[in-house]
Amino acid sequence: MAKGYWVSVYRVISDPEKLAAYNELARPAVQAGGGRVMSRDGRVAAREAGIAHRVVLVEFDSFDQAVAAYESEAYKKALAALSDGVERDFRIIEGID
C-alpha cells in the first residue's frame, strides 16, 4: 500500500506565537494519527524558481490515514490555534507504492 504524506510550505509566518501554539497541539495529533515527521526546518537548496521557505514533511502508512489525521478533532484544534498566524501551502499526497 502506498504511503501518504503531508507537505507544508510556509510562505509567511506572521505570528510566531500562533505557530508555537499550533506546534504544541499538532505534534500529539499527528502522532496519534500515525504520522512521523520526516523533515522540519532543515536545510533547503531551492532550485528551478523554488524559494527556501520552511518545509515540513510528515509520513503516514497510507493516504487514507493522512487524510483521517488531518480531519481529526485533535488536529482541528491545532488548526484553530494556528488561525491566521501563517500563510502556507498544505497538501496531502499519495506516495508511490
N, C-alpha and C positions, 0 to 999 in steps of 0.2 A: 504494500500500500504506500502511496506517495505521501510524503510529509507535507505539513502545512507550515507557513511562515508568516509572521507579522514583520512588515518592513516599514519603519517610520523614519522619515527625513524631516528634521526640524529646521524649517526655513527661518523662523524668527522666534526667539524666546523673549517675550516682552515682560513676563512676570516670573522671575526665578523662584519666588516663594510658592506660587501655584504649582510650578513644576516639581518642587520638592514635596509638596503635599500629595501630588499625583503619584510620585515615585513611591512614597510610603504606602499608599493604598494599592498601587498597581503590582508591585513586587509579589505580595502574597496572593493576589488574584490570579496572576499569571502562573505562579507555581501550583495553585490549587487546580487550575485548568490544564495542568500537564505541560506547561511551557518551560523552555530552557533558554535563557538569554545567551545568545551566541556572540554578540558584539554590542558594545555600548561605549560611546565616547573614545573609541580607539583612533588610531591614525587613519587618515583618509588621503589617498592620492587621487584627486579629481582629474578626470580626463574627458575629452570629447564634449566640451561645453558643460561638464559637471561642475558643481560648486561644493566645496568642502564644508558641508553642514554637519551637524550632529546626526548620526545614523544609529538606529537601534535595530537589531535583528533578533527575533525570537523564533525558536523552532518548536513545533508540536509534532506528535506522532502521525497526525493526519490533518487534512484540510478542514474536515468537519469539526475536529477538536479545536482548531484555531478559531473557527467561526463561533463555536459554542463558548469559548473562553471570552471572546470579545463581547458576546451578548449576555454574559453572566451578570448577576446583580452586583457582585463584588467589583467587577471591572467598571460597571456603570457608575458606581460611587467614585472610582478613581477619575473617570472622565468628568464627573461633576466638579470634582476638586480642581481639575486642570482648567476647566471652563475656557475662557479666552486668554489664558496665560501664554499660549504658544500658537504659532501657525505651523502646521505640519502636513506632510503628505503621508497618509497612512494607508497601507494596502495589506490585504490578506491574499497570499498567493499559494498555489499548489506547486510542490516540488516535482521533480522527475522521478518516477518510480525506479 
